[in-house]
Amino acid sequence: MTRWGRARLALIALGVAAILFLFVFPTSSYLAQRRQVARAQHDVAALREQNAQLAALDQKLRTPQEVERMARQQFSRVFPGEHLYYVASPAASTTTTSTVP
């Protein structure tokens, strides 16, 4: 290979490297950032939906009817003059049947 042939090959390689640095690497970085932004937007939408659900639950829990229901159900509270009865379920049978050959 002649001296000019090597110089031309070096210039072509330098040109290809410049094109890679100017176009390909920034483009791949841009596309990666776009994917990251899309994921973040999806996460934000999910969190907004969850926030709306929690706000609705908060409003529900602030009603007197819900406070009374929770007090009765979770803490076995009753109003004065009311009686609380517990109904026990029947005990499970402890006898087993087995077939012995």
Legacy VTK file of the C-alpha trace (Angstrom):
# vtk DataFile Version 3.0
C-alpha trace
ASCII
DATASET POLYDATA
POINTS 101 float
0.000 0.000 0.000
1.287 3.421 -0.858
1.633 6.318 1.484
-1.417 8.032 -0.012
-3.435 4.843 0.275
-2.721 4.634 3.988
-3.530 8.287 4.464
-6.817 7.861 2.594
-7.663 4.782 4.710
-6.850 6.727 7.881
-9.069 9.616 6.754
-11.944 7.243 5.990
-11.563 5.582 9.406
-11.455 8.998 11.047
-14.570 10.033 9.116
-16.438 6.888 10.185
-15.421 7.468 13.814
-16.578 11.085 13.586
-19.934 10.006 12.163
-20.320 7.496 14.992
-19.550 10.112 17.630
-21.735 12.765 16.024
-24.809 10.692 15.158
-24.948 7.113 16.431
-23.913 7.527 20.066
-26.100 10.586 20.752
-29.026 8.897 19.007
-28.748 5.761 21.130
-28.442 7.899 24.247
-31.509 9.891 23.186
-33.511 6.703 22.600
-32.484 5.318 25.997
-33.599 8.560 27.643
-36.927 8.392 25.807
-37.498 4.866 27.142
-36.634 6.052 30.645
-39.042 9.000 30.339
-41.808 6.685 29.079
-41.309 4.363 32.076
-41.342 7.334 34.457
-44.559 8.657 32.879
-46.153 5.228 33.289
-45.090 5.132 36.947
-46.478 8.629 37.529
-49.820 7.643 35.969
-50.010 4.551 38.188
-49.177 6.602 41.276
-51.807 9.205 40.383
-54.427 6.471 40.053
-53.372 4.983 43.389
-53.466 8.446 44.964
-57.020 8.980 43.676
-58.090 5.616 45.129
-56.543 6.475 48.488
-58.196 9.897 48.493
-61.585 8.249 47.855
-60.926 5.775 50.684
-59.937 8.677 52.949
-63.224 10.436 52.222
-65.142 7.215 52.888
-63.350 6.629 56.184
-64.270 10.114 57.381
-68.030 9.449 57.250
-69.802 8.706 60.559
-71.336 5.550 59.095
-67.943 4.122 58.202
-66.466 5.043 61.585
-69.369 3.252 63.290
-69.024 0.204 61.019
-65.300 -0.076 61.726
-65.797 0.417 65.469
-68.379 -2.359 65.560
-66.555 -4.739 63.233
-62.921 -4.308 64.182
-63.151 -3.283 67.832
-66.425 -4.948 68.917
-67.841 -1.630 70.118
-71.552 -1.224 70.876
-73.753 1.708 71.807
-75.063 1.999 75.384
-78.047 -0.279 75.833
-76.904 -2.710 73.092
-75.635 -6.211 73.834
-72.873 -7.952 71.961
-73.182 -11.676 71.355
-70.528 -13.963 69.917
-71.725 -17.000 68.027
-69.219 -19.819 68.095
-68.988 -22.107 65.127
-69.356 -25.831 65.798
-66.114 -27.614 66.557
-64.662 -29.670 63.769
-64.966 -33.417 64.106
-61.834 -35.091 65.378
-62.782 -38.569 64.276
-61.292 -39.826 61.087
-62.258 -42.739 59.006
-59.590 -44.927 57.641
-59.784 -48.003 55.577
-57.395 -50.675 56.706
-57.008 -53.534 54.262
LINES 1 102
101 0 1 2 3 4 5 6 7 8 9 10 11 12 13 14 15 16 17 18 19 20 21 22 23 24 25 26 27 28 29 30 31 32 33 34 35 36 37 38 39 40 41 42 43 44 45 46 47 48 49 50 51 52 53 54 55 56 57 58 59 60 61 62 63 64 65 66 67 68 69 70 71 72 73 74 75 76 77 78 79 80 81 82 83 84 85 86 87 88 89 90 91 92 93 94 95 96 97 98 99 100
